[in-house]
């Protein structure tokens, strides 16, 4: 998408036949170049994100600033920050890109073809999509579904930048997307211990208080999920509340590896109910008070859904009212 502006420096031209001192052609691709520089504040990093050479990006910016007649960035100590003119340019660039997105969405809504992009952070979401997509494709075979597996901070960023249509995530809350979020369910989080562990031999089942957890497992190795996951946020909050610094033997998002290590009594961990399998070798204790995380679906702010998108979204929001999910042999907690 290319927009051509005719202008005379210092004024807008109502009559293109007036003598011009320059012409600016705003190709959306080049608008994104400026946005990338503004975001990364560094020419090299911006060029890497755009998959172009630094010299090409520098030449583009120099030419653009010459055409506009004003610098868009302050250059100091290797960092690029927006000038007042640059802030105006970035604001306008975002509006043009949004207009393009809405135009393409409106065109796509004219028929039943389209493209739905989904960010997924957790195995429950992948499992849900594996059951939903075949049903959906039977109704709308020409609609493509693009799935991005990542962590919740990355999904939030993609939603804010409107690079995905919706996110399916395990989270502690919906902030800052409360008005864009549907809570699918609350999922309990258990404390997982090897059945060989001395505590389990004395207490093979039941509930464990948070105080008892700290008292009896202060010298155990904790297998923690990586930062950015809901389970890590829950465990860190619990530890902070009791001023407890666990022995973290490893950080991993591989639930299969975590369960294997727990079964061999190599450590203890927090595991969501949907992943609480291998009960012959692992004891899962509910906590008192209990720990919960939310399974949510979040739609991007300016998503105007067409018919196929409405159907797809309803499949997601109605999933847990139709399906009774049992724990399963997942590979990851949350990527």
Secondary structure, DSSP 8 states (H G I E B T S, - for coil): -EEEEEEETTEE-S-TTS--SEEEEEEHHHHHHHHHHHHHSSHHHHHHHHTS-HHHHHHHHHHHHHHHTS-SEEEETTEEEE-HHHHHHHHHHHHHHHHHHHHHHHHHTTSS-EEEEEEE-BHHHHHHHHHHHHHHHHH-TTEEEEEEE--HHHHHHHHHTT-SSEEEEEES--TT-GGGEEEEEEEEEEEEEETTSHHHHH--SSEEEHHHHHHHHTTSEEEE--TTSHHHHHHHHHHHHTT---EEEEE--BHHHHHHHHHTTS-BEEEEGGG---TTTEEEEEEES-EEEEEEEEE-TT----HHHHHHHHHHHTHHHH--------SBSB-
